[in-house]
Amino acid sequence: MKQRIITAVILAPLVIAGIFMLPLPLFIAALAIITLIGFWEWTQFVGDASRVMTLIPGVVVSALSLYFIPFDSISLDAVTHSHFVMLWLGTIWWIIASVLAVTYPRSSSLWNHSSLLRHAFGILTLLPFFWSVILLRAENMSGDVYHGAKLVLFVCLIVWAADSGAYFAGKSFGKHKMAPNVSPNKTIEGLLGGMATALIAGWAAAQYFDIQFASFGALLVTTLLTVIISVLGDLVESMFKRVSGIKDSSNIIPGHGGVLDRIDSLTAAFPIFTLLYFSF
């Protein structure tokens, strides 16, 4: 626990500094590196003999997305049809993945023995995350260079608040398990506590950062749906780790495991939030 706290104290300011201080090209490059590490860690879930060869499909599809989808600052400032397609792919995937996690282990018979599906699951997990973060970071850069950074941090804050609220509510009141075969410690009471905490954090962050939503109802719905999917996103990675027989995706972050262990909730949260934010 001591190592986890020390790492978090060091890492959190670096993440926030990167969100606000890196110019867009360097921000995209840094995010691409994080995504690449995520793909490398995902190779364990595919289960093929060579992890290097297993990495290739994700890298190729990601490179093709950068070729076909515009990512210069002007194009990113006006969300295009191709951007929305990517966001919808991520959203649909997380709805399906959530059902797979909640119904595990029955659902595992549909994909457990298919390397192709496991490859697809990794791409659908990481690529929409990559694009959704970029789209948020580039939002309204011509008008306010920090507006997009505030949006990215907003999503991080509500997910972190939900994680903390769910932990304490689950510890104190948790009785009804969400998906005991995947993660025995997650409860319905914890989810409700996380949702309440995220709503408070979201309202406060929106006021502080002057983030405008269409209405208070839009803020409420966007925050709730983002948080619900983020919690289920954590369950999805736990499901894949359980099937693969591993505890952590790697040990790259001392006391915290791997990159996927740290961004599992965010990979689910960002596509949902970004789609809702740009739609409403």
ZIZI-V368795 format. One record per residue. N is the residue number from 1. RES is the residue in three letters. SS is DSSP state (2 for helix, 1 for strand, 0 for the rest). PSI is psi in whole degrees, 0 to 359 (none if undefined). Layout:
((N | RES | SS | PSI) (N | RES | SS | PSI))
This chain:
((1 | MET | 0 | 321) (2 | LYS | 2 | 316) (3 | GLN | 2 | 321) (4 | ARG | 2 | 316) (5 | ILE | 2 | 315) (6 | ILE | 2 | 315) (7 | THR | 2 | 317) (8 | ALA | 2 | 319) (9 | VAL | 2 | 325) (10 | ILE | 2 | 318) (11 | LEU | 2 | 319) (12 | ALA | 2 | 312) (13 | PRO | 2 | 327) (14 | LEU | 2 | 319) (15 | VAL | 2 | 313) (16 | ILE | 2 | 319) (17 | ALA | 2 | 319) (18 | GLY | 2 | 320) (19 | ILE | 2 | 319) (20 | PHE | 2 | 329) (21 | MET | 2 | 334) (22 | LEU | 0 | 131) (23 | PRO | 0 | 158) (24 | LEU | 2 | 314) (25 | PRO | 2 | 319) (26 | LEU | 2 | 326) (27 | PHE | 2 | 315) (28 | ILE | 2 | 319) (29 | ALA | 2 | 317) (30 | ALA | 2 | 318) (31 | LEU | 2 | 324) (32 | ALA | 2 | 321) (33 | ILE | 2 | 316) (34 | ILE | 2 | 317) (35 | THR | 2 | 320) (36 | LEU | 2 | 317) (37 | ILE | 2 | 320) (38 | GLY | 2 | 317) (39 | PHE | 2 | 320) (40 | TRP | 2 | 317) (41 | GLU | 2 | 327) (42 | TRP | 2 | 336) (43 | THR | 2 | 334) (44 | GLN | 2 | 330) (45 | PHE | 2 | 338) (46 | VAL | 2 | 319) (47 | GLY | 0 | 10) (48 | ASP | 0 | 164) (49 | ALA | 0 | 318) (50 | SER | 0 | 117) (51 | ARG | 2 | 328) (52 | VAL | 2 | 314) (53 | MET | 2 | 326) (54 | THR | 2 | 333) (55 | LEU | 2 | 332) (56 | ILE | 2 | 312) (57 | PRO | 2 | 317) (58 | GLY | 2 | 319) (59 | VAL | 2 | 317) (60 | VAL | 2 | 313) (61 | VAL | 2 | 321) (62 | SER | 2 | 317) (63 | ALA | 2 | 319) (64 | LEU | 2 | 323) (65 | SER | 2 | 323) (66 | LEU | 2 | 333) (67 | TYR | 2 | 319) (68 | PHE | 2 | 335) (69 | ILE | 0 | 125) (70 | PRO | 0 | 136) (71 | PHE | 0 | 22) (72 | ASP | 0 | 163) (73 | SER | 2 | 327) (74 | ILE | 2 | 314) (75 | SER | 2 | 321) (76 | LEU | 2 | 334) (77 | ASP | 2 | 343) (78 | ALA | 0 | 102) (79 | VAL | 0 | 125) (80 | THR | 0 | 176) (81 | HIS | 2 | 317) (82 | SER | 2 | 326) (83 | HIS | 2 | 316) (84 | PHE | 2 | 324) (85 | VAL | 2 | 316) (86 | MET | 2 | 318) (87 | LEU | 2 | 320) (88 | TRP | 2 | 322) (89 | LEU | 2 | 314) (90 | GLY | 2 | 317) (91 | THR | 2 | 313) (92 | ILE | 2 | 320) (93 | TRP | 2 | 316) (94 | TRP | 2 | 332) (95 | ILE | 2 | 314) (96 | ILE | 2 | 315) (97 | ALA | 2 | 323) (98 | SER | 2 | 319) (99 | VAL | 2 | 319) (100 | LEU | 2 | 319) (101 | ALA | 2 | 316) (102 | VAL | 2 | 328) (103 | THR | 0 | 6) (104 | TYR | 0 | 141) (105 | PRO | 0 | 358) (106 | ARG | 2 | 320) (107 | SER | 2 | 339) (108 | SER | 2 | 336) (109 | SER | 2 | 341) (110 | LEU | 2 | 336) (111 | TRP | 0 | 347) (112 | ASN | 0 | 328) (113 | HIS | 0 | 17) (114 | SER | 0 | 109) (115 | SER | 2 | 325) (116 | LEU | 2 | 314) (117 | LEU | 2 | 322) (118 | ARG | 2 | 322) (119 | HIS | 2 | 312) (120 | ALA | 2 | 320) (121 | PHE | 2 | 319) (122 | GLY | 2 | 317) (123 | ILE | 2 | 317) (124 | LEU | 2 | 337) (125 | THR | 2 | 316) (126 | LEU | 2 | 324) (127 | LEU | 2 | 312) (128 | PRO | 2 | 326) (129 | PHE | 2 | 311) (130 | PHE | 2 | 310) (131 | TRP | 2 | 323) (132 | SER | 2 | 322) (133 | VAL | 2 | 317) (134 | ILE | 2 | 315) (135 | LEU | 2 | 319) (136 | LEU | 2 | 316) (137 | ARG | 2 | 327) (138 | ALA | 0 | 356) (139 | GLU | 0 | 125) (140 | ASN | 0 | 36) (141 | MET | 0 | 330) (142 | SER | 0 | 334) (143 | GLY | 0 | 321) (144 | ASP | 0 | 108) (145 | VAL | 0 | 337) (146 | TYR | 0 | 358) (147 | HIS | 2 | 313) (148 | GLY | 2 | 323) (149 | ALA | 2 | 321) (150 | LYS | 2 | 321) (151 | LEU | 2 | 316) (152 | VAL | 2 | 314) (153 | LEU | 2 | 326) (154 | PHE | 2 | 312) (155 | VAL | 2 | 316) (156 | CYS | 2 | 317) (157 | LEU | 2 | 316) (158 | ILE | 2 | 328) (159 | VAL | 2 | 316) (160 | TRP | 2 | 319) (161 | ALA | 2 | 319) (162 | ALA | 2 | 319) (163 | ASP | 2 | 314) (164 | SER | 2 | 314) (165 | GLY | 2 | 321) (166 | ALA | 2 | 322) (167 | TYR | 2 | 309) (168 | PHE | 2 | 322) (169 | ALA | 2 | 319) (170 | GLY | 2 | 319) (171 | LYS | 2 | 321) (172 | SER | 2 | 321) (173 | PHE | 2 | 355) (174 | GLY | 0 | 123) (175 | LYS | 0 | 324) (176 | HIS | 0 | 115) (177 | LYS | 1 | 140) (178 | MET | 0 | 307) (179 | ALA | 0 | 76) (180 | PRO | 0 | 334) (181 | ASN | 0 | 346) (182 | VAL | 0 | 307) (183 | SER | 0 | 96) (184 | PRO | 0 | 341) (185 | ASN | 0 | 346) (186 | LYS | 0 | 130) (187 | THR | 1 | 163) (188 | ILE | 2 | 320) (189 | GLU | 2 | 321) (190 | GLY | 2 | 318) (191 | LEU | 2 | 316) (192 | LEU | 2 | 319) (193 | GLY | 2 | 321) (194 | GLY | 2 | 320) (195 | MET | 2 | 317) (196 | ALA | 2 | 316) (197 | THR | 2 | 319) (198 | ALA | 2 | 322) (199 | LEU | 2 | 317) (200 | ILE | 2 | 314) (201 | ALA | 2 | 320) (202 | GLY | 2 | 316) (203 | TRP | 2 | 315) (204 | ALA | 2 | 317) (205 | ALA | 2 | 321) (206 | ALA | 2 | 321) (207 | GLN | 2 | 314) (208 | TYR | 2 | 317) (209 | PHE | 2 | 357) (210 | ASP | 0 | 48) (211 | ILE | 0 | 121) (212 | GLN | 0 | 127) (213 | PHE | 0 | 162) (214 | ALA | 0 | 326) (215 | SER | 0 | 172) (216 | PHE | 2 | 325) (217 | GLY | 2 | 322) (218 | ALA | 2 | 319) (219 | LEU | 2 | 316) (220 | LEU | 2 | 308) (221 | VAL | 2 | 316) (222 | THR | 2 | 315) (223 | THR | 2 | 314) (224 | LEU | 2 | 313) (225 | LEU | 2 | 321) (226 | THR | 2 | 316) (227 | VAL | 2 | 318) (228 | ILE | 2 | 314) (229 | ILE | 2 | 325) (230 | SER | 2 | 320) (231 | VAL | 2 | 317) (232 | LEU | 2 | 329) (233 | GLY | 2 | 322) (234 | ASP | 2 | 321) (235 | LEU | 2 | 322) (236 | VAL | 2 | 313) (237 | GLU | 2 | 322) (238 | SER | 2 | 323) (239 | MET | 2 | 313) (240 | PHE | 2 | 322) (241 | LYS | 2 | 321) (242 | ARG | 2 | 315) (243 | VAL | 2 | 324) (244 | SER | 2 | 351) (245 | GLY | 0 | 33) (246 | ILE | 0 | 154) (247 | LYS | 0 | 311) (248 | ASP | 0 | 151) (249 | SER | 0 | 334) (250 | SER | 0 | 188) (251 | ASN | 0 | 31) (252 | ILE | 0 | 333) (253 | ILE | 1 | 110) (254 | PRO | 0 | 124) (255 | GLY | 0 | 353) (256 | HIS | 0 | 357) (257 | GLY | 1 | 226) (258 | GLY | 0 | 182) (259 | VAL | 2 | 315) (260 | LEU | 2 | 327) (261 | ASP | 2 | 331) (262 | ARG | 2 | 332) (263 | ILE | 2 | 9) (264 | ASP | 2 | 315) (265 | SER | 2 | 324) (266 | LEU | 2 | 326) (267 | THR | 2 | 330) (268 | ALA | 2 | 321) (269 | ALA | 2 | 317) (270 | PHE | 2 | 313) (271 | PRO | 2 | 319) (272 | ILE | 2 | 310) (273 | PHE | 2 | 314) (274 | THR | 2 | 317) (275 | LEU | 2 | 313) (276 | LEU | 2 | 319) (277 | TYR | 2 | 315) (278 | PHE | 2 | 344) (279 | SER | 2 | 327) (280 | PHE | 0 | none))
